[in-house]
Amino acid sequence: MKRRLLAALLLPVTLFPAVLSLAGTAAPIAIAVHGGAGTMRREQLDEALEQRITAKLREAVEAGHALLAAGAPAVDAVTAAIVILEASPLFNAGVGAVYTWDGGHELDASIMEGRTRAAGAVAGVRTIKSPIHAARAVMDHSPHVLLSGAGAEAFAQSQGLDIVPNSHFDTPERFEALKRAKARAEADKHGTVGAVALDARGNLAAGTSTGGMTGKRWGRVGDSPLIGAGTFADNASCAVSATGHGEYFIRYNVAADICARVAYKGLSIEAAGHQVIHQTLLPAGGTGGVIILDTAGNISMPFNTEGMYRAAIDPDGTRYVGIYR
Ligand code: ASP
């Protein structure tokens, strides 16, 4: 009798080892952030600036990770990490956004949840202090996915978000970059920020925020606010945030293509990212990179430029910060 009882007790244990091991180990959490890809050469970045950049990336990734560790949803971690990078003049998002041809700033941002595929985005906004907060509000509190220009600003105001003059985003460094771009009579790129996160419930999220490209004209909108191009998240495959020459990322639907290769071809995120960034985008002339995360907590950060500002914390708690290859 006793033996039978023991067997009855043990049966579910042998039948459901997966359940046991899940209960025994904490669900993986992970996060990665980027601060843009481009032609950053070691000799161009002085050590002090390099340290400021890596410290800010670390601060962003740690802030997101702390939220994940406390059980917050991935979308909160992504928002928190991006808000920190938007507030820093070191990156092309929020303060420090690049200048348009006309000498102002037009900001783009988007966010997406992997469980529900809910998404929100804003494009060409000039007075919203935190475009990623606005994207989040579009996702959470509007029936739409993408709002643009004055309408997006009116919506943000109605949501109680901070509104600032366009000059809030000014920095002398970016103004110099505009002068250089104008001298060459062409738009320049790079410096966008983004984040991907995996929360303890196994949900992915991705977000991206940018000033776009220096010297952009005519209401140009890049890939960053476009779901599928610059941002994508689906629990069935992966979460991606992109940075680079937006026109190529739009035409090659980069973020969604990487996730599709994972979903349909069964590729690892590493292989899928490599194919799209190095084998598809680069030969086509598209420069940039992506951060990718899957529900197992695997992280991949491929880029085909000289460097990409990036940082990550994997499920083991291992920290990584990098700029160059
Ligand atoms: N992808 C952004 C855009 O084209 C720029 C960047 O990532 O640096 O607007």
Residues whose N, C-alpha, C, O or C-beta is under 5 A from the ligand:
A	BS01	LIG	K189 H190 G191 T192 T210 G212 M213 G222 D223 S224 A242 T243 G244 H245 G246 E247
